[in-house]
Amino acid sequence: MIAACEMCVGSARSSKCSTTSDVVGYRRAFAGIRSIRLPSHTPRLRSGHVRGRREKPTRAMSLRYIGSKSRLASVLVDLIGPPKATQRLVDGFCGTGAVSLAALDAGWRRFLLNDALLSAGTMAFARLTSQRQAPFDGVDGYEEVIRYLNSLEPDPGFIAHTYSPLSLANCDVERKYFSEENASRIDAIRRSIEDLLAVGDVTEVEYRVLIADLLQATNAVANTAGTYGCFLRDWTSVALKPLRLKPRELLRLDTEVTLEIGDVNSLRTDPTDVVYLDPPYTKRQYAAYYHILESIAYGDAPEVSGVTGLRPWRHNASVFCYSRLAQDAVTDLLLRIAGSRVFMSYSSDGFVDLSELVGVLQAKGETARLCAIQEIGRYRPNRVAGEQAAVQEWLVAINREDASE
Ligand SMILES: C[S@@+](CC[C@H](N)C(=O)[O-])C[C@H]1O[C@@H](n2cnc3c(N)ncnc32)[C@H](O)[C@@H]1O
């Protein structure tokens, strides 16, 4: 069933010593939209009507993602608790933003999102964007621009020539991540979103929301078992359905969101922040597993390699994905990162010995404890039916509030 899988982690290389020029570049490119602040208007998140259509609660939208905390998010937020006044929540490995999204219900409104992947940061950012922050005034409204993008003729570009059967014309592999038609739609829509920004029809925030919509629509028609580590030999029925963008349910409350794309070790947080960290805990490198989403998010056309057409990703290899580096990496991060309270999710399945970690933190003077969360079924993209291992999730909690008073 699976045609190709070549997610070898290879030699250990921390992202600190690798070249990160494109990531750093993107940090700069984000300068215009990094901080969004609107007049405070914070009703509770609830269902309602927007432009005549029924709006469902935003948290109903879930995205398939390795290590997503969507099923645990409300439990985690209960443990994190509500903000003190205008305190900021830092989501240091935000992924799809499931925990920050759930934190809205506990009253959090100020967020610093960070992820090494632009595709992940984009998806998380869009989920925390409100109707007022993305009014789409320059294009007659959100639904109108989605209608326009869906009406575009397929136009093959990098995605179609690299990740659909059209790839056979350029290399000796027939890649079947997407049908030719869907891949050509992705190319046409991605190009058009870029044009809308270039001529000023959409703002940078609206642009980011549309890219997130495209990433979500792409996921819905990908011919994969859940990640982009491999494609399937036979077409699934969903992969043959036409790709359609759907307008998301933008928040009815206003948030203040800063998005950073880069290594968590370069993230600057404030001693008054509450920090939530959800590092990878296995050897699966997100930059390799989500390489196609990353190319769509960047809108570039990198030189790719191998059967799966991997974009260069080793500069983004995560130190947390190496068994022999993870213990020190996690310990250093927790000791170094500023925050009045710091939380870290981790799994019994991971590389880090959590009892040892808490012992080291306490020996360094931290008030640290370990909370058991609950048993959950492990997300395995290529799981054989019926094979479901129980995994214990943990939360390491550090409290520096007394120390800072
Ligand atoms: C377990 S997932 C987070 C899932 C997220 N909490 C959610 O619910 O969707 C880990 C994330 O960390 C990111 N990541 C891995 N190494 C990183 C690093 N050194 N700095 C920043 N982000 C990193 C990955 O791209 C991935 O999105």
The ligand as an SDF file (V2000), in Angstrom:
LIG
                    3D

 27 29  0  0  0  0  0  0  0  0999 V2000
    4.4100   17.6230   19.4260 C   0  0  0  0  0  0  0  0  0  0  0  0
    4.3390   18.8090   18.1400 S   0  0  0  0  0  0  0  0  0  0  0  0
    3.3910   20.0960   18.8580 C   0  0  0  0  0  0  0  0  0  0  0  0
    1.9280   19.8030   18.7490 C   0  0  0  0  0  0  0  0  0  0  0  0
    1.0320   20.9480   19.1850 C   0  0  0  0  0  0  0  0  0  0  0  0
    1.0720   21.1690   20.6170 N   0  0  0  0  0  0  0  0  0  0  0  0
   -0.3880   20.6650   18.7380 C   0  0  0  0  0  0  0  0  0  0  0  0
   -1.2350   20.3830   19.5870 O   0  0  0  0  0  0  0  0  0  0  0  0
   -0.6310   20.6700   17.5260 O   0  0  0  0  0  0  0  0  0  0  0  0
    5.9610   19.4600   18.1540 C   0  0  0  0  0  0  0  0  0  0  0  0
    6.1890   20.6790   17.2720 C   0  0  0  0  0  0  0  0  0  0  0  0
    7.4830   21.1680   17.5770 O   0  0  0  0  0  0  0  0  0  0  0  0
    8.0720   21.6850   16.3970 C   0  0  0  0  0  0  0  0  0  0  0  0
    9.5230   21.7000   16.6560 N   0  0  0  0  0  0  0  0  0  0  0  0
   10.3800   20.6620   16.6730 C   0  0  0  0  0  0  0  0  0  0  0  0
   11.5940   21.0760   17.0560 N   0  0  0  0  0  0  0  0  0  0  0  0
   11.5190   22.3950   17.2850 C   0  0  0  0  0  0  0  0  0  0  0  0
   12.4410   23.3920   17.7220 C   0  0  0  0  0  0  0  0  0  0  0  0
   13.7250   23.0850   17.9980 N   0  0  0  0  0  0  0  0  0  0  0  0
   12.0060   24.6530   17.8750 N   0  0  0  0  0  0  0  0  0  0  0  0
   10.7190   24.9680   17.6000 C   0  0  0  0  0  0  0  0  0  0  0  0
    9.7970   24.0740   17.1850 N   0  0  0  0  0  0  0  0  0  0  0  0
   10.1860   22.8080   17.0410 C   0  0  0  0  0  0  0  0  0  0  0  0
    7.5920   20.7650   15.2960 C   0  0  0  0  0  0  0  0  0  0  0  0
    7.6320   21.4080   14.0430 O   0  0  0  0  0  0  0  0  0  0  0  0
    6.1690   20.4480   15.7750 C   0  0  0  0  0  0  0  0  0  0  0  0
    5.2370   21.3210   15.1770 O   0  0  0  0  0  0  0  0  0  0  0  0
  1  2  1  0
  2  3  1  0
  2 10  1  0
  3  4  1  0
  4  5  1  0
  5  6  1  0
  5  7  1  0
  7  8  2  0
  7  9  1  0
 10 11  1  0
 11 12  1  0
 11 26  1  0
 12 13  1  0
 13 14  1  0
 13 24  1  0
 14 15  1  0
 14 23  1  0
 15 16  2  0
 16 17  1  0
 17 18  1  0
 17 23  2  0
 18 19  1  0
 18 20  2  0
 20 21  1  0
 21 22  2  0
 22 23  1  0
 24 25  1  0
 24 26  1  0
 26 27  1  0
M  CHG  2   2   1   9  -1
M  END
$$$$
